[in-house]
Amino acid sequence: VKKEQQPVSAKNDGFAGGLFEDFTGNWPENSENSILRGSETAVPTYQLIDNELDVVKIETKIPVQKKLALFVDCSGNGPMTAKLNGLAIAVADGSVFYVNQASAVKSLLEDESIAKVGHNMKYDLTVLERSGITLKGELHDNMVAHYLIQPEQHHEIEYLAEVYLKESLPSRQSTDQRSYSCLMAVTALRLETILTEE
């Protein structure tokens, strides 16, 4: 199911059909009627990665467990036509990066020794493949993980943040797309830690 197209960072939170077809269409973003209304999550500070030489900044921050969370920043409607604007990456020590050119971190994303965390990674895989990048390593998709735990519930990242983190994510329109993308990467990493323990 595709959500309404958003003006920036228009990544769908549900698969375009398939597994989550019946579960992703009715959850309103930032609903005032949410069962849990936590405090709004602060937008993280991030470092800008402009070229391949800067990638060492990310590599030196990846901890012993060799894991990073990512968010593919796109505009457009659907993974087959979306324009890739950049990529947000978060690691466990709290460091957050925004990569202008995804090709600069191609070797990092294709490193099989580094696990990748995300939300709706089917979308990420498709968009990155179109840019010549194949995500490798263990993939931890919070949307799939939550479906396996609570199949009858909603699985959008906004809903999971409220349920598990007791926080409300800001809307795409309320912040710039780089900051929003970095926040999504950080949130995915935090959620993965919790869902792994479920």
N, C-alpha and C positions, 0 to 999 in steps of 0.2 A: 504494500500500500504506500502510495506517495503522499507525504504531507503537502499542504499548500506551499508553493514556491515562496521562499523568503528572499528579500532583497539582497542580503549578504549571507555568506557562509551557508548556502542553501543545501546542506547535507541532510538527506532524509534520515530520520531516526528509525524507520521501519524498512524491512526488505520490500522491494518492489514485487509484491506477491509472495507466495510460498508460505514458509513456516509461520510468519507473524501476521499473516493477512487479516486475521480476525481480531488482533489484539492491539493494533497501533493507531486506529483511526479516531478514537473517542476521548483521548486524554488532552484536555485543553492546556496550552502552555500557560504557566503561572496562574493557574485557576484559583480564584478566590474561594472556591468551595473545596479545596484540597483537604484531605483527611489530616494532613500534617503541614503546618506552615512554619518552617524554621526561619532563622535569620538568613538574609540574602548572602550568598557566598561572595567573598571579596575576590576581585579580579587579580590574578597573580602578576608579579613583576617578571618580565622575561628578557632574555638576551636574544638579540637579532643575529642570525647566521646568514651571511651574505655569500659565502663561497666555500669551496672544499677545504681550504686551509683552516677555516673556523670550526670545522667539524670536530677537531681535536678537543674543543671546549666541551662537547657533548660526551665524547668517548672517555675523557678523564673523570666524568661525573657518574658514569654507569657503575653501580655498585657491584659487589661480588656476585650477587645473584643474577647479574647480566639481564636486566629487564628494563624496558622503557614503555611508556604509554604514548600513543600518538592520536592526533586528530587531523584529518584531511580537510583543509579549508577550501571549499569549492563554491562557485556560483553557477547557477543553472538548474535545470530540472532533470534529475535522474543521472545515475552513474555513467551511462553510455554517452551522455552529451555534456556533462558538467565540466566547467573550466576549472582546472587546478590552479589555485592562487598561491598556495603555500602549504606548510605543514607545521603543526605544533607538536613538540615533544616534551614530555615530563619524565623525570627520573626520581628515584626514591629519596634522594637527599634533599629534595625540595627545589632543585634547579629546573627551570623551564626555558624552553627555546622556541623561537619562531624562525623557521627556515624559509627564506624567500623562494629558493629554487630547490624543489624536491630532489632533483638530480644530484645536488651536492651531498646528499646523505644516502645515496643509492647503496653504497657499500655497507653502510650501517644497517639499512633496512633489509638487505639481503644476507646479512650475517646470521647464519643458522645457530650460533651460540648465544644470541641475544633474543630473549622472549619479547613478544610484542603484545601490548594490551590496548584494547580499544572498545568501541561501542558500535555495533552494526558493522563489523569488519568486512562483511560481504561487499558493502559499498566501497570501503577503502581499497580492498583488493582489486576491484574492477577499475576504479579511477587510476590507481597507481600502475596497473598493468597497461592501461592506455598510454601512460607516460614512460613505458619501458622499464618499470620497476616491479620486481616480484618480491612480495613480503615473504621472508623465510624465517625459520625458527618456530618455537612454540607460539601459537596464537591464543590469546585469552580474550574472548568476546563476551563482555558483560551482558549483552542482550541475550545471547544464547544461554549463558550461565543462569540468568534469572528465569528464563523460560523453563529450564530444566528443574529449577527449585520451586517456582510458583507459576505453573503454566496458565492458570486462570487470571493472573494479574496483568496489569499493563507493564510494558518493558522499556518505555522511553527513559532516557537518561535523566530528564527532569523529575520524573516520578521516583526513580531509584534514589536520586539525591535527597528527595524529601523523606522517603521511607528510611533509608539507611544512614544518611548523614545529618538528617534533620535540618537541611538547608534548602533555600529556594534559589535556583539558578536565575540569573538575570536574563532578560530576553535578548535576542540577537540585535534588536533595534536600539537597545539601551547602552551599547558599548561598541567600540570599533571591532572589526572582524578579527584582527590579530589577537587582541586581548581575549575576545570571546573564544577563539580557537584554543588558546593556551589554557583557559579555564576548563574547557571540555577535556583536554588531555589530563590535567591535574585531577579532575573529578573522576575520570575513567580509572586512573591509577588508584585512587582512594577506594573506589567501589570494588575494584578487583581484589584488594586485600580482604575486604569484608566478605564478599561472595565466595571466595576460596575457602573460607572457614565455615560456610553454611552447610 
